[in-house]
């Protein structure tokens, strides 16, 4: 053996690299939350956060960052179509496209300089890049993919990774139904910053406080929300947070002046955690991070102006939990809020549902799952990726699949973790090449088949890591396990 499979040297402590992409504020906020959680662990020596778009070309950054929000504003139907089209897992397979590869060069350089022992991705772009680097042997670090919305999106599923963290149990069950091993997928919630250690300041003797959020960039929809609240019959006070949009703040201040001190208008504020604890009802968009912060604070939501795709699905989940209602028409927002406030006990029931839904420890749970998880990556072969895509599109579960295209797993018996997911047809060739006398398999370096030698070598390199050989056990893909109670 040239090196044991213990992983990178962590004698001096873990070196954690957190990769994000500034398409909206949620991915970077999740990265900051994981960074904050790192500070609470004695086994982490150094942490670095990198927004991969910030080291990309100006054109690439503009198209992926600003271009997305232009589409959200002017062509929302195209955003929804793009989300649905990219949603099936492994619809896009193969190497990273040339343009992305060029823009990834600075990211690869940053990874090599930092020499991480663990990498956390809060966006699919770095997750797909890391899969390529794992298979090429460029990196030798535990890698995690973290979802920042409540619904799992297939674009975030790479061909090689160590751990995948989804926001809710349904996402975990969905991935297991497609054949992903349960030891590689966990439902932790969405990482959010630690909540302030203060008791909730809600006062039942005072009128309910509405927290109206325009988001970090200050969406103009907040103006119509405030205007609609002026027609409400219920007693209330309202705090409006306009983000970085100073022009919006001035317009709302002018609109709210006749109402006296009922409305408090703020720009960007660092006091959002305290406001979430003091408010009784949140009115705004259901971004993954905003929604998770509200749930952790026990704050129910009135959802307005969701982005098609992920935010609509976030809203569906929150409504399913009883922690939100949605306004599909701007002219009924005031009436909708009134309905919540005037029905006896309804606001309290929604607050209780929000508390149940919240996962305030998600960031810490992600680190625990990654650093205490398998040291070898899980490799999903391209043939297995085709099977998973077909199963997704045909609404099959893994146990429905039979014949050469069905899935099998290779298990590292020493660690008890799955190291590869492949088609049954691929297993036949492996059995011919790697079978030992007792019927098991021992994968060996330097013995890749002549056919598809390039991919076979990549798979062996990732599974073996620094070892010359690895005994593995073959298992069929079983039915999804029952979900344990939380």
Secondary structure, DSSP 4 states (H G I P E B T S, - for coil): --S-TT-S--TT-EEEEEEE--SSSHHHHHHHHHHHHHTT-TTEEEEEEEEGGGGS-HHHHIIIIIHHHHHHHH-HHHHHHHHHHHHSTTSS-SSPPHHHHHHHHHHHHHHHHHT-SEEEESSHHHHHHHHHHHHHTS--SEEEEE--SSS--GGG--SEESEEEESSHHHHHHHHHTT--GGGEEE-----PPPPS------TTSPEEEEEE-TTTT-THHHHHHHHHTT--S-EEEEEE-TT-HHHHHHHHHHHGGGGGGEEEESS-S-HHHHHHH-SEEEE---HHHHHHHHHTT--EEEESPPTTHHHHHHHHHHHTTSEEEESSGGGHHHHHHHHHHSTTHHHHHHHHHHHH--TTHHHHHHHHHHTS-SSPEEE-HHHHHHHHHHHHTT--GGG--STTSEEEEEETTTTEEEEEEEHHHHHHHHHHHB-TTS-EEEETT---STTHHHHHHHHHHHHTT-SEEEEEEEE-PPPPPPPP-
